[in-house]
C-alpha cells in the first residue's frame, strides 16, 4: 500500500464552512490522505500600528479550535493544524518548506469579499509546483463577514 498523500489546507474565516468540509471529505474518499490546516494570523487595521505585539495568534487559534474537530469528522481521521504567517502566501511557503505536502486546498470567502483572491493567492500558490484546489465559500451572508480572507 502506498503512503497517503499529504494535503495542506489553508483557511481562516472559512475554515469551518460546509464547502471546505465537503472538499476535505471528497478528497479523503478519493484516496488515502492526511490533512494539515494552516490558519494565517490576522492583524486588523490599526492594530498593526497601535499594538505591534498583537500578532493575531489568539484569533487564529480560536479558528483552529473550532475547525479541527469538524475537519477531522469530514476526513474520517485526525486533522492537525497550526497558525501561520499573517501573509497567506508566506504561510503556505513556510508550511511547504517545513513539511512534505503533495497538494494544497485553499478556502476563501466569495470573490467580492476575499482579500486573498484580490492578492491572487490561488494562482501564486499554483506557481509553487503543487496541485491546488480552490474552494470559494458561497454559504456565508456577506453582512456577517469582514472582507479579510
C-alpha positions as CSV (number, residue, x, y, z in Angstrom):
1,X,0.0,0.0,0.0
2,X,1.4,3.4,-0.9
3,X,1.9,6.3,1.5
4,X,-1.1,8.6,1.8
5,X,-0.9,12.0,0.1
6,X,-0.2,14.9,2.4
7,X,-2.7,17.7,1.9
8,X,-2.1,21.3,3.2
9,X,-5.4,23.1,3.9
10,X,-5.3,26.9,4.1
11,X,-8.2,28.8,5.5
12,X,-9.2,31.4,8.1
13,X,-12.8,32.7,8.1
14,X,-13.9,29.8,6.0
15,X,-12.1,27.0,8.0
16,X,-15.3,25.5,9.4
17,X,-17.7,26.1,6.4
18,X,-19.7,23.5,4.5
19,X,-17.8,24.0,1.3
20,X,-14.4,23.2,2.8
21,X,-15.7,20.3,4.9
22,X,-17.2,18.8,1.7
23,X,-13.9,19.3,-0.2
24,X,-11.9,17.6,2.5
25,X,-14.4,14.8,2.7
26,X,-14.3,14.3,-1.1
27,X,-10.5,14.3,-1.1
28,X,-10.4,11.8,1.7
29,X,-12.8,9.4,-0.1
30,X,-10.8,9.7,-3.4
31,X,-7.6,8.1,-2.0
32,X,-5.7,7.9,1.3
33,X,-4.6,11.3,2.6
34,X,-3.6,13.2,5.7
35,X,-4.6,16.8,6.2
36,X,-2.9,19.7,8.0
37,X,-4.8,23.0,8.4
38,X,-2.8,26.2,8.4
39,X,-4.6,29.3,9.6
40,X,-2.7,32.6,8.8
41,X,-2.7,35.1,11.5
42,X,-4.9,38.2,11.0
43,X,-3.8,41.6,12.2
44,X,-6.7,44.1,11.9
45,X,-6.4,47.7,10.6
46,X,-4.8,50.0,13.1
47,X,-3.8,47.1,15.5
48,X,-0.7,46.8,13.3
49,X,0.4,50.3,14.4
50,X,-1.2,50.6,17.8
51,X,-0.2,47.3,19.2
52,X,2.7,45.7,17.1
53,X,2.9,42.9,19.8
54,X,-0.6,41.8,18.9
55,X,0.2,39.1,16.3
56,X,-3.3,37.7,15.7
57,X,-2.4,34.4,17.2
58,X,-5.4,34.2,19.6
59,X,-7.9,34.7,16.8
60,X,-6.2,32.1,14.6
61,X,-6.0,29.6,17.5
62,X,-9.8,30.1,18.1
63,X,-10.3,29.2,14.4
64,X,-8.2,26.0,14.9
65,X,-10.2,25.0,18.0
66,X,-13.5,25.4,16.1
67,X,-12.4,23.9,12.7
68,X,-10.2,20.9,13.6
69,X,-13.0,18.7,15.0
70,X,-15.2,19.4,12.0
71,X,-12.4,18.8,9.5
72,X,-11.5,15.6,11.4
73,X,-15.1,14.3,11.1
74,X,-15.0,15.2,7.4
75,X,-11.7,13.5,6.8
76,X,-12.6,10.4,8.8
77,X,-9.3,10.6,10.8
78,X,-7.4,13.3,12.9
79,X,-6.6,16.5,11.1
80,X,-3.7,18.5,12.5
81,X,-3.3,22.3,12.4
82,X,-1.2,25.3,13.2
83,X,-1.1,29.1,13.0
84,X,0.8,30.6,10.1
85,X,2.3,33.9,8.9
86,X,-0.1,36.8,8.5
87,X,0.7,36.9,4.8
88,X,-1.1,33.8,3.4
89,X,1.4,33.1,0.6
90,X,4.2,33.2,3.2
91,X,2.2,30.9,5.5
92,X,1.9,28.4,2.6
93,X,5.6,28.7,1.6
94,X,6.6,28.2,5.2
95,X,4.4,25.1,5.6
96,X,5.7,23.6,2.3
97,X,9.3,24.1,3.3
98,X,8.8,22.7,6.7
99,X,6.6,19.8,5.7
100,X,6.2,17.3,2.9
101,X,3.0,18.2,1.1
102,X,1.7,16.8,-2.2
103,X,-1.2,19.2,-2.7
104,X,-3.0,22.3,-1.4
105,X,-6.6,23.1,-0.7
106,X,-7.3,26.9,-0.3
107,X,-10.6,28.1,1.1
108,X,-11.6,31.7,0.6
109,X,-14.6,34.0,1.1
110,X,-16.6,34.8,-2.1
111,X,-14.7,36.8,-4.7
112,X,-16.4,40.1,-3.8
113,X,-15.2,39.8,-0.2
114,X,-11.9,37.9,-0.4
115,X,-8.7,39.8,0.2
116,X,-6.9,36.5,-0.6
117,X,-8.4,36.4,-4.1
118,X,-7.6,40.1,-4.6
119,X,-4.0,39.2,-3.8
120,X,-4.2,36.4,-6.4
121,X,-3.3,33.8,-3.8
122,X,-4.6,30.8,-5.7
123,X,-2.6,31.5,-8.8
124,X,0.5,32.4,-6.8
125,X,0.2,29.1,-4.8
126,X,0.0,27.1,-8.1
127,X,3.4,28.5,-9.1
128,X,4.9,26.6,-6.1
129,X,4.5,23.4,-8.2
130,X,1.8,21.6,-6.2
131,X,-1.8,20.9,-7.4
132,X,-4.1,23.5,-5.8
133,X,-7.8,23.1,-5.2
134,X,-9.7,26.3,-4.6
135,X,-12.9,26.3,-2.5
136,X,-14.8,29.5,-2.6
137,X,-17.3,29.8,0.2
138,X,-20.8,30.8,-1.0
139,X,-22.7,29.9,2.2
140,X,-21.8,33.0,4.3
141,X,-24.1,36.1,4.3
142,X,-21.8,39.0,3.2
143,X,-23.2,41.1,6.0
144,X,-21.8,38.6,8.6
145,X,-18.1,38.8,7.5
146,X,-15.5,41.4,7.1
147,X,-13.5,41.4,3.8
148,X,-10.4,39.6,5.1
149,X,-9.7,36.2,3.7
